[in-house]
C-alpha cells in the first residue's frame, strides 16, 4: 500500500465531523438514549418508566438539595443505589444523568422533532467547546 493516510488530531476530527453534520459516536449514543428516554417519559413508547425511576416533585424530600444544584421538577431520580453492578450501566441510570444535565428549556419541549433538533444543537455545542476555537470551524 503506497497510499498515505492523514491523521487528524481530535480538534480537526471534530471540525470535519461538524462540517459533515455527523455527531461523534459518543454524542450519538447520548442522543439515542435521550430520544428513547424522551419517548418513554412523554408516553410515545410502549416502554414505561420502571418503579425505581420517578419525577422529582415540589414536595420531594430532596427539594432543599435541589436549590444548591441544577436539578428542578423536570428532572428524574432513581431510588436504587447504582453501587450494584447490575444497575451501573443500566439504560435508565445512564439516561437520567444525561436528561438531568440538559438545560431546562430543552427538557420541557413536547414535540419529538423539536427536541431532537435542540438536543443535537446542545451536543454539538459541547463537542465544539472541547478545545476548538471559533476560527477552527468555518461553515
Residue pairs with C-beta under 8 A, 6 or more apart in sequence:
8 16
10 130
10 131
11 131
11 132
11 136
13 24
14 24
14 127
14 128
14 130
14 132
15 132
15 136
15 137
17 23
17 24
17 127
18 124
18 127
18 128
18 137
19 137
19 139
23 31
23 120
23 123
23 124
23 127
24 127
27 123
27 124
27 126
27 127
30 98
30 123
31 116
31 119
31 120
31 123
33 91
33 94
33 95
33 98
34 95
34 98
34 99
34 102
34 119
35 112
35 115
35 116
35 119
36 45
36 47
36 91
36 95
37 92
37 95
37 96
37 98
37 99
38 44
38 112
38 115
39 45
39 47
39 112
40 47
40 48
40 49
41 49
41 55
41 76
42 110
42 112
44 112
49 76
49 92
50 92
51 79
52 78
52 79
52 80
52 92
53 76
53 77
53 78
53 79
53 92
53 96
54 76
54 77
54 79
55 73
55 74
55 75
55 76
56 62
56 66
56 71
56 72
56 73
56 75
56 76
56 77
57 73
58 73
60 66
60 77
62 71
62 77
65 71
66 72
70 100
70 101
71 100
72 104
74 104
74 107
74 108
75 99
75 100
75 107
76 96
76 99
76 100
77 96
78 92
78 93
78 96
80 87
81 87
82 88
82 90
82 93
87 93
99 107
102 119
102 122
103 122
105 118
106 115
106 118
106 119
106 122
109 115
109 118
128 137
